[in-house]
Amino acid sequence: MNNDYKRYLVTSALPYANGPVHIGHLAGVYVPADIYVRYLRLRGRDVLFIGGSDEHGVPITIKARKEGVTPQDIVDKYHLIIKDSFERFGISFDIYSRTTSEIHHKTAADFFRKLYDDGKFIEKTSAQYYDEEAGQFLADRYIIGQCPKCGNDSAYGDQCEKCGSTLSPNELINPHSAISGSKPVLRETSHWYLPLDRYETWLRQWILEEHKEWKTNVYGQCKSWLDAGLQPRAVSRDLDWGIPIPADGAGGKVLYVWFDAPIGYLSNTIELRPNDWEKWWKDSDTKMVHFIGKDNIVFHCIMFPVMLKAHGGFILPDNVPANEFLNLQSDKISTTKNWAVWLHEYLDEFPGKEDVLRYVLCANAPETKDSEFTWKDFQTRNNSELVAIFGNFVNRAVVLTHKYFDGKTPQAGTLTAYDEATLKELPAIRQAMEAHLETYHFREALKEAMNLARLGNKYLTETEPWKLEKTDRERVATVLNISLQICASCAIAFEPFLPFTAGKLRYILAQNKADWEQLARTDILMAGHKLNEPQLLFNKIEDADIQKQIDKLNATRTAATDEKGKGVVEPQKTACRYEDFLKMDIRTATVLEAERVPETDKLLKLKIATGMDTRTIVSGIAGRYTPGELIGKQICILANLEPRVIKGIASQGMILMAQQPDGKMKIIHPEERMDNGAVVN
């Protein structure tokens, strides 16, 4: 470990207070940050762990408007939910504050004013959309129109959530205000910009040359932004929710949330340590580390460092170990679709199993690429690893000690070669854990901690002390002494990852909270040390518990489908020319014969009379229609579709069908029977 630093300032991304925290947030940011902080504390380091809620910005105003409450009501509600969830889950912040606090407003305003007075901003006037009925400029999210890329009629001014395209408001077709519904007009407004381009040379040196040790995904994203060329970025916006700009002529303008939020790390430190906060932010012997998700890399590696550099006097982050994303049950986590495992709900539904979730999220951490959480994997890791290996080892060692030695740590006798070989593995495990923890490879560090439990489990199984009690009591004493020393090391090794379990294990061993330096020692528990009564560290999770969670997610999907079916239709596709439409030859036709295609579930083979000929069409409608329902039915077909061979059958055309938002499909047919071959136009 680098001992050059006197103190460690660790921050984690401020969760946005318009909803609760879910497992994606935990895996990406908060579990790894907490692991690192707990490890540093075990090493006796001087650490501050800073957290808080991000409470400004447009999404909060939108949610408030939808719910008919104030933005303050929204952030008050979710700040309490988030803070309580973190506390219950064991995220060990030294402070968890918020950006609506008085001290944050003052800190952020003062920060802006310093840059403003020093001439670090540029002021630019541009035309932006203005809602004349509402009497206000519109943030990008308050502008809705048709996406020029996919035709979605509900695209926002900054992004189309259907096709994922990044947009600007002036790209939208037929834009309208989400507030009044009226068509907005362009009106000039002035804003202050941070000229990121002026710091590009410095950033290239600082990041690309001086921080090549950063994670590949972080370094690569920074390089991509720098290679593309940085542009000035607005630090103010026209909005009534946020920190007012402390400058002349700034009425109705607030700090942009990207500028405001990271200052929360500073203001929360000031709130926690008002008398000595400067040493945490200005002394070169402080190491600052930001834990974030990959969507925040640019803000923490480029924009916030530029803010600190422009201000002057502040240290810069030593590392920004960003993670990738966690998916859920083969799909992306979506807060808008409620496709998530919410922390506060998990804590209620799995009481006492905080560490199971911590373990699974770390074991599956998206450190180098996107990873996935499934409820079956959650169950398997609990039952096959935590229960069967770690818990089983500890329980056997403690139960046998109570059975054979009245619950007192026995005195070890002469060690065998196998004993010595086992004990020699302990320092290697510790060294591997240290190497991984100090370089933010927490998944690998957890594997080493489990290797310690596996080592103990294997040792106890192979020495079989229960078979020796009547013939070689000294050997039993040696085996159980070594097993208990490994248990004591497990209590230390697992402390950063599974703090609740480590605490329970220390209680069982009647062990005071140890420090990292004791890990791998063979005299943590002295002979004669009395243990407490054994208790299980973990319990099996039954199939019914897992199925309940899977059903809950599936019900979310069903509810989303039902909601979608209530008058919500697919947006119009991109406009086509009349000439393109004329290329399609749509005709009436009659089904003469129908039969299932062998060895398929969905395909029907239809013989069709088109008025021009008799042809075969293969259609995937067996799940909606039986062959008997179709014979004699008049339908509409796309007659000039290029033939395709499907399951060895030449299909010449396509049946026209209409699909509802809920997925239900029906064949399109004429209102009255017509001659086969009638042209549809």
VENHUZI-V401654 format. One record per pair of residues at least 4 apart in sequence whose ideal C-beta (glycine too) atoms are under 8 Angstrom apart, sorted by the first residue. I is the first residue (numbers start at 1). GAP is how many residues later the second one is. Records with the same first field share a line. If there is no record, write none. Layout:
I->GAP / GAP
This chain:
1->42 / 433 / 437
2->285 / 436
4->281
5->40 / 280 / 281 / 282
6->40 / 277 / 279 / 280
7->38 / 39 / 40 / 41 / 272 / 273 / 276 / 278 / 279 / 280
8->32 / 37 / 38 / 39 / 40 / 278 / 279 / 280 / 281
9->38 / 39 / 41 / 260 / 271 / 272 / 277 / 278 / 279 / 280
10->23 / 26 / 27 / 30 / 37 / 38 / 39 / 40 / 278 / 279 / 281
11->22 / 38 / 39 / 40 / 254 / 277 / 278 / 279 / 280
12->17 / 18 / 21 / 37 / 38 / 39 / 278 / 279 / 280
13->16 / 277 / 278 / 279 / 280 / 283 / 287
14->37 / 38 / 39 / 40 / 85 / 247 / 250 / 251
15->6 / 10 / 38 / 39 / 67
16->37 / 38 / 41 / 43 / 44
17->36 / 37 / 38 / 43 / 57 / 58 / 61 / 62 / 65 / 81
18->41 / 42 / 45 / 56 / 57 / 60
19->59 / 316
20->58 / 61 / 62 / 65 / 322 / 323 / 324
21->4 / 5 / 9 / 61 / 64 / 65 / 321 / 322 / 323
22->4 / 311 / 313 / 318 / 319 / 320 / 321
23->4 / 303 / 305 / 310 / 317 / 318 / 320 / 323 / 334 / 338 / 350
24->4 / 269 / 301 / 302 / 304 / 309 / 316
25->4 / 5 / 268 / 318
26->4 / 5 / 63 / 317 / 331 / 335
27->4 / 296 / 299 / 334 / 335 / 337 / 338 / 339 / 344 / 346
28->4 / 264 / 265 / 266 / 294 / 295 / 296 / 297 / 298 / 338
29->4 / 262 / 263 / 264 / 294
30->4 / 56 / 61 / 261
31->4 / 60 / 327 / 330 / 331 / 334 / 411
32->4 / 259 / 289 / 291 / 330 / 333 / 335 / 408 / 410
33->4 / 16 / 58 / 258
34->4 / 15 / 56 / 57 / 58 / 462
35->4 / 327 / 402 / 407 / 410 / 461 / 462
36->4 / 253 / 255 / 401 / 404 / 406 / 460
37->4 / 10 / 12 / 55
38->4 / 54 / 457 / 458 / 461
39->4 / 398 / 457 / 477
40->5 / 7
41->4 / 6
42->450 / 453 / 454 / 473 / 474
43->472 / 473
44->471 / 472
47->47
48->46 / 47 / 221 / 224 / 225 / 232
49->43 / 44 / 45
50->43 / 44 / 45 / 215 / 218 / 219 / 222
51->35 / 40 / 42 / 44 / 45 / 46 / 217
52->43 / 44 / 45 / 46 / 47 / 212 / 213 / 216
53->22 / 25 / 26 / 29 / 30 / 43 / 44 / 45 / 46
54->45 / 203 / 207 / 210
55->5 / 20 / 24 / 43 / 44 / 45
56->4 / 43 / 44 / 185 / 186 / 187 / 198 / 199 / 201 / 204 / 205
57->4 / 184 / 185 / 200
58->4 / 81 / 82 / 83 / 84 / 181 / 199
59->4 / 82
60->4 / 11 / 14 / 15 / 181
61->4 / 10 / 78 / 178 / 179 / 180
62->4 / 79 / 80 / 116
63->4 / 11
64->5 / 6 / 7 / 9 / 10
65->114
67->6 / 7
69->4 / 5
70->4
71->4 / 170
72->4 / 28
73->4
74->4
75->4 / 23 / 25
76->4
77->4
78->4
79->4 / 19
80->4
81->4 / 263
82->4
83->4 / 13
84->4 / 260
85->4 / 258 / 259 / 262
86->5 / 7 / 10
87->4 / 9
88->256 / 259 / 266
89->254 / 258 / 265 / 268 / 269
90->264 / 265 / 268 / 409 / 410
92->407
94->178
95->173 / 174 / 176 / 177
97->4 / 7 / 167 / 170 / 171 / 174 / 175
98->6 / 166
99->5 / 9 / 161 / 162 / 165 / 168
100->4 / 5
101->4 / 166 / 170
102->4
103->4 / 164 / 167 / 168
104->4 / 139 / 159 / 160 / 163 / 164 / 167
105->4 / 138
106->4 / 161
107->4 / 156 / 159 / 160 / 163
108->4 / 135 / 147 / 151 / 152 / 155 / 156 / 159
109->4 / 134 / 135 / 137 / 146
110->4 / 136
111->4 / 152 / 155 / 196 / 200
112->4 / 123 / 133 / 134 / 135 / 143 / 147
113->4 / 133 / 134
114->4 / 197
115->5 / 6 / 79 / 192 / 195 / 196
116->4 / 5 / 76 / 130 / 131
118->192
120->74 / 75 / 190 / 191
121->71 / 72 / 73 / 74 / 114
122->70 / 71 / 73 / 110
123->67 / 68 / 69 / 70
124->66 / 67 / 69 / 108
125->63 / 64 / 65
126->62 / 63 / 65
127->59 / 60 / 61 / 62
128->9 / 10 / 41 / 58 / 59 / 60 / 61 / 110
129->8 / 9 / 14 / 28 / 40 / 46 / 48 / 55 / 56 / 57 / 58
130->6 / 7 / 8 / 54 / 55 / 56 / 57 / 59
131->4 / 5 / 6 / 7 / 11 / 46 / 48 / 49 / 51 / 53
132->50 / 52 / 53
133->44 / 46 / 47 / 49
134->43 / 45 / 46 / 48
136->43 / 102 / 104 / 116
137->50 / 52 / 101 / 102 / 115
138->4 / 5 / 19 / 31 / 39 / 40 / 41 / 46
139->4 / 18 / 98 / 99 / 100
140->16 / 17 / 18 / 28 / 29
141->15 / 16 / 17 / 37
142->15 / 35 / 36 / 37
143->13 / 14 / 26 / 29 / 32 / 33 / 34 / 35 / 41
144->10 / 11 / 12 / 13 / 28 / 31 / 32 / 33 / 34
145->8 / 10 / 12 / 27 / 28 / 29 / 30 / 31
146->5 / 6 / 7 / 9 / 26 / 27 / 28 / 425 / 426
147->4 / 5 / 6 / 8 / 13 / 15 / 16 / 18 / 20 / 25 / 26 / 424
148->19 / 23 / 24 / 25
149->11 / 14 / 16 / 18 / 425
150->10 / 12 / 13 / 15 / 421 / 423 / 424
151->420 / 421 / 422 / 423 / 424
152->8 / 9 / 10 / 11 / 419
153->418 / 419
154->7 / 8 / 417
155->4 / 5 / 6 / 7 / 10 / 12 / 17
156->4 / 5 / 11
157->10 / 11 / 12 / 15 / 18
158->8 / 9 / 10 / 11
159->5 / 6 / 7 / 8
160->4 / 5 / 7
161->175
162->409
167->4 / 5
169->6
174->9
175->8 / 9
176->5 / 6 / 7 / 8
177->4 / 5 / 6 / 7
189->49
190->59
191->43 / 44 / 45 / 46 / 62
192->42 / 43 / 44 / 53 / 55
193->39 / 40 / 41 / 42
194->38 / 39 / 41 / 65 / 109 / 112 / 113 / 116
195->4 / 37
196->4 / 34 / 35 / 36 / 37 / 106 / 107 / 110
197->32 / 33 / 34 / 35
199->4 / 31 / 107 / 110 / 111
200->4 / 26 / 29 / 30
201->4
202->4 / 107
203->4 / 19 / 23 / 27 / 99 / 102 / 103
204->4 / 5 / 22
205->4 / 5
206->4 / 5 / 99 / 110
207->4 / 7 / 12 / 15 / 16 / 19 / 94 / 95
208->4 / 11 / 14 / 15 / 18
211->8 / 108
212->7
213->106
214->4 / 5 / 8 / 105 / 106 / 107
215->4 / 106 / 107 / 152 / 153 / 225
216->4 / 152
217->4 / 77 / 80 / 105 / 107 / 151
218->4 / 79 / 83 / 102 / 103 / 104
219->4
220->4
221->4 / 73 / 76 / 77 / 80
222->4 / 75 / 76 / 79 / 80
223->4
224->4
225->5 / 73 / 77
226->4 / 76
230->72
233->25 / 70
234->22
235->20 / 21 / 24
236->9 / 14 / 17 / 18 / 19 / 20
237->5 / 16 / 17 / 19
238->14 / 15
239->13 / 14 / 15
240->12 / 14
241->13
242->12 / 13 / 15 / 18
243->11 / 12 / 17
244->6 / 9 / 10
245->5 / 8 / 9 / 10
246->4
254->6
255->4 / 5
256->4
257->4
258->4 / 41 / 45
259->4 / 44 / 48
260->4
261->38
262->4 / 37 / 38 / 41 / 42 / 45
263->4 / 44
264->4
265->4 / 25
266->4 / 11 / 15
267->4
268->4
269->4 / 8 / 11 / 12
270->4 / 7
272->5
273->4 / 7
276->4
277->4
278->4 / 5
279->4 / 7
280->6
281->5 / 7 / 33 / 34
282->4 / 31 / 32 / 33
283->32
284->31
286->29
287->31
288->27 / 28 / 29 / 30
289->28 / 29 / 30 / 31 / 32
290->10 / 27 / 29 / 30
291->30 / 31
292->4 / 5 / 7 / 8 / 28 / 30
293->29 / 30 / 31 / 32
294->28 / 29 / 30 / 31
296->4 / 26
297->4 / 23 / 25
298->4 / 5
299->4 / 5
300->4 / 5 / 17 / 20 / 22
301->4 / 16 / 19
302->4
303->4
304->4 / 13
305->4 / 11 / 12
306->4
307->4
308->6 / 7 / 8
309->5 / 7
319->121
321->119
323->42 / 43 / 44
324->42 / 43 / 44 / 45 / 46 / 47
325->7 / 8 / 41 / 45
326->7 / 35 / 38 / 40 / 44 / 45 / 46 / 47
327->4 / 5 / 6 / 43 / 44 / 45 / 46
328->4 / 5 / 11 / 12 / 13 / 44 / 45 / 46 / 225
329->43 / 44 / 45 / 46 / 221 / 224
330->42 / 44
331->8
332->7
333->6 / 7
334->4 / 5 / 6
335->5
337->219 / 223
338->218 / 221 / 222
339->214 / 217 / 218
341->4 / 5 / 32 / 208
342->4
343->4
344->4
345->4
346->4 / 11
347->4 / 7
349->200
350->6 / 7 / 195
352->148
353->4 / 29 / 188
354->4 / 146
355->4 / 31 / 142 / 143 / 144 / 145 / 146
356->4 / 22 / 25 / 26 / 30 / 182 / 185
357->4 / 21
358->4 / 139 / 140
359->4 / 22 / 23 / 26 / 27 / 87 / 138 / 139
360->4 / 13 / 17 / 18 / 21 / 22
361->4 / 12
362->80 / 81 / 84 / 135
363->18 / 80 / 83 / 84
364->7 / 8 / 9 / 13 / 79
365->6 / 77 / 78
366->4 / 5
367->73 / 74 / 75 / 76
372->5
373->4 / 5
374->4
375->4 / 171 / 174 / 175
376->4 / 170
377->4
378->4 / 163 / 168
379->4 / 162 / 164 / 166 / 167
380->4 / 5
381->4 / 5
382->4 / 5 / 156 / 158 / 159
383->4 / 5 / 157 / 158
384->4 / 5
385->4 / 5 / 65
386->4 / 5 / 151 / 152
387->4 / 5 / 151 / 152 / 153
388->4
389->4 / 61 / 64 / 65 / 68
390->4 / 60 / 63 / 67 / 100 / 104 / 147 / 148
391->4 / 145 / 146 / 147
392->4 / 65
393->4 / 60 / 63 / 64 / 67 / 90 / 93 / 94
394->4 / 59 / 62 / 93 / 96 / 111 / 114 / 143
395->4 / 139 / 141 / 142
396->4 / 64 / 87
397->4 / 59 / 63 / 83 / 86 / 87 / 89 / 90
398->4 / 86 / 89 / 110 / 111 / 133 / 136
399->4 / 135
400->4 / 65 / 66 / 76 / 80 / 83
401->4 / 6 / 7 / 8 / 9 / 79 / 83 / 130
402->4 / 5 / 129 / 131 / 132
404->6 / 61 / 65 / 69 / 72 / 76
405->4 / 5 / 72 / 75
407->123 / 124 / 125 / 126
408->120 / 121 / 122 / 123
409->71 / 72 / 75 / 116 / 117 / 118 / 119 / 120 / 121 / 122
410->66 / 67 / 68 / 70 / 71 / 117
411->66 / 70 / 116 / 117
412->65 / 66 / 69 / 70 / 115
413->61 / 62 / 64 / 65
414->60 / 64
415->4 / 5 / 8 / 63
416->4
417->4
418->4 / 44 / 45
419->4 / 59 / 60 / 63
420->4
421->4
422->33 / 37 / 60
423->59 / 99
424->4
425->4 / 30
426->4 / 26 / 29 / 60 / 63 / 93 / 94 / 96
427->4 / 93
428->4
429->4 / 19 / 20 / 22 / 23 / 26 / 64 / 91
430->4 / 59 / 63 / 89 / 90
431->4
432->4 / 12 / 13 / 16
433->4 / 12 / 15 / 16 / 60 / 86
434->4
435->4
436->5 / 6 / 8 / 9 / 12
437->4 / 5 / 8 / 59
441->4
442->4 / 55
443->4
444->4
445->4 / 51 / 52
446->4 / 51
447->4
448->4 / 45
449->4 / 41 / 44 / 45 / 48
450->4
451->4
452->4 / 34 / 37 / 38 / 41
453->4 / 37
454->4
455->4 / 31
456->4 / 27 / 30 / 31 / 34
457->4
458->4
459->4 / 20 / 23 / 24 / 27
460->5 / 19 / 23
463->16
464->4
465->4 / 10 / 11 / 14 / 15
468->4 / 5 / 7 / 8 / 11
469->4 / 7
472->4
473->4
474->4
475->4
476->4
477->4
478->4
479->4
480->4
481->4 / 44 / 46
482->4 / 40
483->4
484->4 / 25 / 41 / 47
485->4 / 36 / 37 / 38 / 39 / 40
486->4
487->4 / 18 / 22
488->4 / 21 / 23 / 26 / 30 / 36 / 37
489->4 / 29 / 30 / 31 / 32 / 35
490->4 / 15
491->4 / 11 / 14 / 15 / 18 / 20 / 23
492->10 / 22 / 23 / 24 / 26 / 27
493->26
494->4 / 7 / 8 / 11
495->4 / 7
498->4
499->4
500->4
501->4 / 36 / 37
502->4
503->4
504->4 / 31 / 33
505->4 / 6 / 32
506->5 / 6 / 7 / 8
507->25
508->23 / 24 / 25 / 26 / 27
509->16 / 22 / 23
510->19 / 20 / 21 / 22
511->13 / 14
514->4 / 5 / 10
518->6
525->4
541->4 / 5
542->4
543->4
544->4
545->4
546->4
547->4
548->4
549->4
550->4
551->4
552->4
553->4
554->4
555->4
556->4
557->4
558->4
559->4
560->4
561->4 / 101 / 102
562->4 / 100
563->5
564->4 / 97 / 98
565->95 / 96 / 97
568->93
569->92
570->91
576->4 / 5
577->4
578->4
579->4
583->57
584->54 / 56
585->53 / 54 / 55 / 94
586->50 / 51 / 52 / 53 / 70 / 93 / 94 / 95
587->23 / 24 / 25 / 49 / 50 / 52 / 89 / 90 / 91 / 92 / 93
588->23 / 46 / 47 / 48 / 82 / 86 / 87 / 88 / 89 / 90 / 92
589->19 / 20 / 21 / 22 / 45 / 46 / 47 / 48 / 50 / 87 / 88
590->18 / 19 / 42 / 43 / 44 / 45 / 86
591->15 / 16 / 17 / 39 / 40 / 41 / 42 / 43 / 44
592->15 / 16 / 17 / 22 / 39
593->13 / 14 / 38
594->10 / 11 / 12 / 13 / 33 / 34 / 36 / 37
595->9 / 10 / 32
596->4 / 7 / 8 / 9 / 26 / 31
597->6 / 7 / 8 / 21 / 25 / 49 / 50 / 52
599->48
600->22 / 47
601->21 / 22
602->18 / 19 / 20 / 21
603->15 / 16 / 17 / 19 / 43 / 44
604->14 / 15 / 16 / 17 / 18 / 21 / 23 / 26
605->11 / 13 / 44
606->10 / 11 / 12 / 13 / 24 / 49
607->7 / 8 / 9
608->6 / 7 / 8 / 9 / 27 / 29 / 45
609->5 / 67
610->4 / 5 / 27 / 29 / 43 / 66 / 67
611->64 / 65 / 66 / 67
612->27 / 65
615->37 / 38
616->33 / 34 / 35 / 36
617->20 / 34 / 35 / 36 / 37 / 38
618->28 / 29 / 31 / 33
619->32 / 35 / 36
621->4 / 34 / 36 / 44 / 46
624->41
625->4 / 5 / 42
626->4
627->4
629->4
633->34 / 36
634->35 / 36 / 39 / 40 / 42
635->20 / 21 / 32 / 33 / 34
636->19 / 20 / 32 / 33 / 34 / 44
637->16 / 17 / 18 / 19
638->15 / 16 / 18
639->14
641->11 / 12 / 13
643->7 / 8 / 9
644->6 / 7
645->4 / 5 / 6
646->5
655->12
656->11 / 12
657->8 / 9 / 10 / 11
658->7 / 8 / 10
659->4 / 5 / 6
660->4 / 5
670->4 / 8
674->4
